[in-house]
């Protein structure tokens, strides 16, 4: 299963909010050295209870993630 996510890094809180066709995810990490991507993967794994990987948008705030 693939989902679209929009990231808001450096927001001071962790939060996942379901919108119409994507998930809005607030992260505490800054978007440098892959820190925000790692936080995203950990948060999604905890939220959905499944392994997750980023399919596209590694350097973008809009990403497509896939569950294994």
C-alpha positions in Angstrom: 0.0 0.0 0.0 1.3 3.5 -0.9 0.3 6.8 0.7 1.1 10.4 0.0 2.5 12.4 2.9 3.4 16.1 3.4 6.1 16.9 5.9 6.4 19.9 8.2 9.9 19.5 9.7 11.2 21.5 12.6 7.7 22.1 14.0 8.5 21.3 17.6 6.0 18.5 17.9 5.2 15.1 16.3 1.8 14.7 14.9 0.0 12.8 12.1 -3.2 14.2 10.7 -5.3 12.6 8.0 -6.4 14.9 5.2 -8.5 14.0 2.1 -5.9 12.3 0.0 -2.7 12.6 2.1 -1.3 12.6 5.6 0.1 15.8 7.1 3.0 14.9 9.4 4.7 17.3 11.7 8.2 16.4 12.8 10.6 17.8 15.4 13.8 17.1 13.3 15.4 19.5 10.9 15.6 18.5 7.2 19.3 18.0 7.0 21.4 14.8 6.8 18.3 12.7 6.5 17.2 13.3 10.1 13.6 14.2 9.2 13.3 11.1 6.9 14.5 8.9 9.7 12.1 10.4 12.2 9.3 10.1 9.6 10.0 6.4 9.1 10.0 5.7 12.9 6.8 7.7 13.5 4.9 5.9 10.6 6.1 2.5 11.8 4.8 3.3 15.3 1.5 4.8 14.0 0.7 2.0 11.5 2.6 -0.9 13.1 4.2 -1.9 9.8 7.6 -1.4 8.2 7.7 1.7 5.9 10.0 2.9 3.2 10.2 6.1 1.2 9.4 5.5 -2.5 9.8 9.0 -3.8 10.5 12.5 -2.5 13.6 11.9 -0.5 14.6 15.6 -0.7 11.1 17.0 -0.8 8.4 17.8 1.7 5.9 15.8 -0.4 6.7 12.1 -0.3 5.2 8.8 -1.3 5.8 6.0 1.2 5.1 2.3 0.9 4.3 -0.3 3.5 6.0 -3.7 3.4 
